[in-house]
């Protein structure tokens, strides 16, 4: 299966570990370019510039990866003291995946973020509870 990972760029180390596990299971994994380039490790990191630098549009690029995939995996971990955080950009990507009828998986349980709670559930996400062996379309 071709899986596109959606996540906060601050989860780089965790996401690379998960991608490796999925690849070892025989899946093809598409990562955000910001993860591949470790942009968060740059002391001068500017999130807007990283998404729009020199005519490059990271959001549009990642949408294209979602279109290429069979499913998306939202990798959600603790950020800014929010357990299992899902940020605005990741939520945007989940909505895009939903619109294009992609299966949507979430690595950890959904966060207690009231402003996206109902919408995330309405996408019909499948929560893996950290168990990548549950990752197959139609397994729930």
N, C-alpha and C positions, 0 to 999 in steps of 0.2 A: 504494500500500500504506500502511496505517496502522501506524506504528512507534512503540513506546513505548521511550524511552531509560531505562535503569537505570544508575546510577553513584553514585560518591561525590560529595557536594555540593562537595567541594574542587576538582572538575574543571569548574567552571562555565564558564570561558572556552572550554576545548576543546570542551565539549559544545554550547555555543551555536553554535560554528563548524560542527560536524558537523551539527547540526539544520538550519542554514541551507543547507548543501550538499545534504542530503537533500530539503529542500523545493524547492530549485532543480531537483532531479531529478524532481519531481512527486509525492513522498511527503508524506503528512500525518504530522507528528511530535508526539508527546505527551511533554512534559518533566515531571520532578519539580517540584512547586511551589517547593521550596527553590532550584532552579536559576532558575526564573522570577523569584523574589523576591530573588535574590542574598543569601540569608541568611548565607552565610559571610563576607560583607563587613561585617557588623555586628560591631563590636568586643566587644559583649556576647553574642555568639552562644552559645546553650546548646542542644546537640543534642537533649536530651530535651524541653525546652520547645518547640522548633521542630516536633517531631513530635506534640505533644499539647496545644498551647496552646488555651485556651478551648473545650475539648471537641472541637477539630479533631483528627483522626487522620490524619497524613500517610501513614502506612504503608497504612492502609485505602484512602485516596484514590488512592494510586499503584497498589494492587492493582486498583482499578476501572479505571484507565487501561490496565493490562495486559489486563484482560478485554475492553476496547473495541478492542484492537489486533489486527493480523494477526500481528505478530512483535515481539520485543523486541531491542534492541541494547544490549549491555553495553559501556559505554565505560570502558576500563581503561587507566590511565596510571600513572606512577611516583608513589608516595605513601609517605612515611616510609621512603625508600630501598628500597621493594619495587617492582620493575619490573612494570608491568601489573597493579597491585593490584586485587583484587576484595574488597570489605569484606563484613562480616556482613549488612548490610541488602541489598546488591546480590545476594549469594548467596541470601538469603531470597526476593527477587523472582524470581530465576532459577528457584528451585524451584517457586514459585507458577506461573510461566509454563509450566514443564515439566508440572506437574500438569494445567494447562488446555490442554495440547497446542498451545502457541504455538511457532513457530519461534524459536530463540534464536541470535542472532549475537553475536560478541565482536569488538570493534574491533581490538585488538592480540592477539598470542599470549597464551595462558593463563599466569598467573603461577606461580612456583615457591612455592606456598603449600600445603604438604603436607596441611593439615587440610581442604582442599576439593578437592584435585586429582582424586581418583577420582570424587567426586560430580559435579563440573562436567563431566568427560568423559562420565559416564553420562547426562547430559541431552542428548547428541547435538548439542552446540553446533557452530556453523559459524564458524570463525575467518576474519575478513576481511583480516587483516594490513594494516589501514589503507586498504584499497581499497573504497570505498563502491560502486563500479560492480558489485561482486560481490553486492550486496544485492538478492536476489529470492528468494522462497520457492521451493524446489526447484531452485536453481541449483547445488547441490553434489552 
